[in-house]
Amino acid sequence: MKHKENFKIAMVQHSIDWMNPTSNFATLEEKLWQVDDKDIDLVIFPELFTTGFHQSASDLAEPIGLTTTKWLLQQSKRMNAAMIGSYPVRQDRKVFNRLLFVKPDGTFSHYDKRHLFRMASEHMTFTPGNFQVVEEWKGWRINPIICYDLRFPLWCRNTNNDYDILLCIANWPKPRIAAWHTLLAARAIENLSYTVGVNRTGTDPNEVVYNGNSAVYNPKGEITNEISENDEIQIVTLNYQKVQSLREKFPTHLDADHFNLHL
């Protein structure tokens, strides 16, 4: 597929209504209706955008293809843009923190969070994923990951320039926000790719504070766009030539170590 030179993303940073998918759907739908840009290519929601992050989110898990899938498909078709977000999915008596990549034509793929955050007992109720995903949309290759995955560089490694965007959706708390920025920048530098991080805001009932800081880093590891602590939808344009030009001038991928992950 021929790549689109300027790829426009919408980072949706919002405060998640705790364990209330219906409320979150209504809030987000209202926000999306207010977006007047008709040329958006990809809309990105935070991790577990229908429930908030906690092992109890597994209690609201639903089979793939039902309420949340249908909502994402509806919004994708209306805006003529792909959409990404994760929510708890039940399949074969297991529950996954599953990211959907939904397209306007009604097709979708998924990625299950590989690294479960044991410090919050996520691994006690969710099942880890066992595969990586690189999804192509409008010629751009996108590698989606979820929150804690960002800390594991081998899982994110772009050895053969397999992707152009590393996209991390998260519920990343305020006390560790410095690590968030450091890791986003590091992943961009080592993978010669854009790195996009979309985080939530607000405080959950466990008094965990989330301060947003959704951001875009270019392939040099420089921050180009950032949302502070506000609920906001920020639209950012990524340029394909900037990725290709850096890879041609500074081809570190040619000297990268090759390896196989044993899952």
Secondary structure, DSSP 8 states (H G I E B T S, - for coil): ----SEEEEEEEE-B--TT-HHHHHHHHHHHHHT---S---EEE--TTTTT-SSGGGGGG-B-TTSHHHHHHHHHHHHHTSEEEEEEEEEETTEEEEEEEEE-TTS-EEEEE-SS--GGGTGGGTS--------EEETTEEEEEEEGGGGG-HHHH--TT---SEEEEE----GGGHHHHHHHHHHHHHHHTSEEEEE--EEE-TT--EEE---EEE-TTS-EEEE--SS-EEEEEEEEHHHHHHHHHHS-GGGG--------
